[in-house]
Amino acid sequence: MKLLKALNNNVALVLDDKRMESVVMGRGVAFNVKVGQHINSSLVEKHFVLNGRGGRKDFDSLLKRITVNDIELASNIIREGELRLGYQCNDSILLTLSDHLGLMMERAREGIYIGTPLEWDIRLIYPDEYQYSKEVVLKLREKTGYEIPEQEAAFIALHFINANFSISGMEKTMMYTKIIQNILNIARLFYGREFRDNNFDVSRFITHVRYFVRRQMDGESLQMDLDVGKIIEQKCPEDYRCAQKIAAFLKQAYGWDVGEGEVLYLALHLNRINQNI
């Protein structure tokens, strides 16, 4: 690894062994190393590749808005989150989360608070990411003394969600989440009831919806035996109508042709929550 830019003794921009621009972190990793010299790879504790055509440019632009401490803080939150959540984030989260944390701290210092209309749904749809992010907010409150609002947990959770999914970009992550929110709202209105976030059947339904939406975005579909489908339609007529309403909405709003098998699986899961909420 060759040093491109030392941010401090512990954080550096390098050209790695695959000739990818990367951010590396480790105690003393850039100490007494000059630009163009090789760094000691054994000192590298964390390694983030700067993806995309604007990697170095984006990173330099980011450094005008945030501090190296923000980057180190984001790195620690990411690594702890990966252990807690059980998956590895793609490297793009380092820049986006660092940027968010820098802006979040600035808002906290100025007493400015913002929320997101997706907050309740993020908590319901992604409970693990939300719970971890909520703990991050509590720790940051204690560490900084700032009154960081709990609503920030939803924004931090979105960064992990985006970094975990195969869909690319925060815009698509927000769209993915909004589609799920719309499906849940249709079901809420149809049954005239709210969903409890601690209900097992609700959790199973949301998990099914998450994978259902991902399949639709990927152009895939589940199949079901037609004879079995007729039985479901006869035994769960109310839930089947709700599933049809969801399919009709997705057709109108996104142009998706939801297959009959997907409608029937939705009806099955809707029946479970209809019986138990």
N, C-alpha and C positions, 0 to 999 in steps of 0.2 A: 504494500500500500504506500502510495506517495502522497505527501502532504501538499494540499492545495491552499489551505488557509487554516490557521490556528485561531480558534475563537477564545480559548483560554487554555490552561494546561491540561484540561480534562475533556475538552470537546474540540473536534477538528473536522474540517471538510477535506476529504481525501479522494484520490482516484484508486479504487480498489483493484484487486488482482484480476478482476474481469473487465477492467477499464470502465467501471461504472462510478459516477460521482456519488459519494456516500457521506453520511455523517456518522462518525464513530465517537464513542465515549468510553472513558476508562481513566482511572487515576494516573495522572502523569503521562497520558498517551501522546501529548504534543509538547511535553516539556523539553526545551533545548533542541527541538527539531526545526530545521529551516525548510522553507517552501522548496519542493522538489526532492527532498530527502525522504527516505523510507522511514515509516514509523514502526515501532515494535509491535507486531500483531498480537503478541502474548498479553499486551496491556489492554487490548480492546475487549470491553465488556458488553457493549451494545453497538449494533451496526444497522443503519437504516439507509437503504438505497434511495436516491432521489429520482423517482420515476418521472417519465414524461419528457417532452422536448424542452421544457422550460426549467428543468431541474435546478441548475446553478443560479440562473437568473431569478427564479422564484424564491430560492433560498436567500440570496442577497437582498432581495426586496423585503422579505420577511424580517430580516435582521434590522431593518430600518424602523420596524414597528415594535419589536419585542426584544427582550434581553436573552442572553445565554441561559440565565436562570430559568426562564420560561421553558426553554427547550429541555433542560435537564429535568424540570418538574414534569413536563409532558412525558418524557421517556420513562420516568419512574412510575407514573400513573398507567402507562401502556403496559409495561412489563408486569406490574402487579395485576392489572386487569386480565392479561393473558392467562396468568396462573389461576385467577379466580373463575374466569369464564370458560376456560378449557379450550380455547382456540387461539391461533396465531393471527394477529392483525397484519394486513398488508402495510408496507412501509410508508405509504402516503399519509397515514394517520399522524406521523410525527409533525409534519408541517402544519396540517390543518388544526390539530389539537393544540399545538404550541401557540398558533395565532389566536385561537379561541380563548385560551387561558390568559394570554396577554390582554386581550380586549375585556375579558371578564373581570380581571383585576382592576383595570382602568375604570370600568363602570362601577365596581364596588367602592373604589376610592372616592368617586364623585357622587355616590349614593343614587346611581341610576339603575333601575331594575326593569328587566323585560321578561316576558313569558312567551310561550308558544301555544297555539290552540291545539297542538297535538300532544300536549303534556300528559293528559289523562290516558290517552290511547297508547302512548309510548310506555307508560307504566304498566298498562294491561297487556300489550302485545309483546313487550320485551322486558319481562320482570327482572331477569338476572342482570342485564345491562343497567337497568334503571336503579336497582338496589345498590350495585357497586358504585355507580356514579353518585348516588345520594351519600354514600359513605365518604367518597372523595370530597364532596362539598363540605361535609361536617369537619373533615380533617383540615381542609384549607381554611375554614373559619377559625379553628383553633390555632393554626400555624400563623395566620396573617393578622388576626384580630378584626378582619373586615366582616361586615354583615352580608355575606354572600347568600342570596336567596336560594331556597331549595329548588326553585324552578330551573336553576342552572343544571341540575342533574339530568333533565330531559335533553338538553343540548349536548352534554358530555356523552350521554348514552348514544345519541345519534352518530357521533364520531366512531364509536365502537361498532355499531350496527353497519355503518358504511364500510368500515375496514374489514368486516368479516364476510360480507356478501359478495357474490360473483358480479352483481350489478356494479357499474362503475360511476362514481361521482355522487356528491351529496344531493344534487338535484334529483337523480333517479331514486336515491334512498328515500327522499322526502315524498316523491310520487308513490313509491311502493307502500310507504306507511300510510299515505292519504287514501290509497285504494282500500287497504285493509280497514281503515277508519270508516270509510263509506259503507263497506260490507257490514261492519258491526252496527252502524247506525240504522241500516235497513232492517236488520234483525231486531234491534231494540224497538223501533217504531212498529214493526209488524206484530211483535208479541206484547208491546206496551209495557215492557219491563227493562230495568237496568241489569247489567251483568255484574256479578260480584267477582272481584279480581282474586279472591281466595277460593273460588269454586273449582273443583277438579274438572268437571265437564266443560266449564267455560274455558279453562286452560287448554284442554284437549281440542276444543273447537278452534281456538285462536291459533294453535299450532298447525292444525289442518289448513286453516285459511292462509297462513303464512306460506306454506308449501304450495297451496293451490294457486295463489297469486304469482309465486315464482314460476310455476309451471306455465301459467298463461303468458307471462312475459317472455319465457323461453320457447313458446310455441309448442308445448307438450300437453298431453291430456291423459287422464286415467280412463280406463275402460271398465265396464261392468256388464255382466251377463244380463241380457234383456229380460229373461224370466224373473231373475232376482230383482231387477229394477221395477217390474210391474208389482211385485209383492210390496216393495218399499213404498211405491206410489199409492197403493191401496191402504196400507197400514198407517202411513204418515201423511195424509193428504194436506194437512195444514202446513207441515214443514216442507213438503214438496212445493207448495205454492210460494212459500218464502224463498226457497232456493231458486225457483223460476224468476221471482222478482229480482233477485241478485244477478242472475244471468242476463236478464233483460237490461238492467242498469249498465252492466259491464259492456254489453253490445252497443248501447246507445252512447255511453261516455267514452269508451276506448276502442270500439270496433272489434271486440273480442267475441269469437264464436265459441261459447262454452259448450262443450260436448255433454250429451245426456248422462254419460257416466259420471262426470264431474258434478252435475246437478244432483244426481242421486246420492253421491257421497256427501255432498253438502247437506242434503235433506236428512241423512242419517245422523250427522253431528248436530244439526239443528234440533232434531227430535230429542237427543240426549239433554241438551240445555233447556229445551222447552219443558221437559218432564222434571227437571231438577233445580230450576231457578225460581 
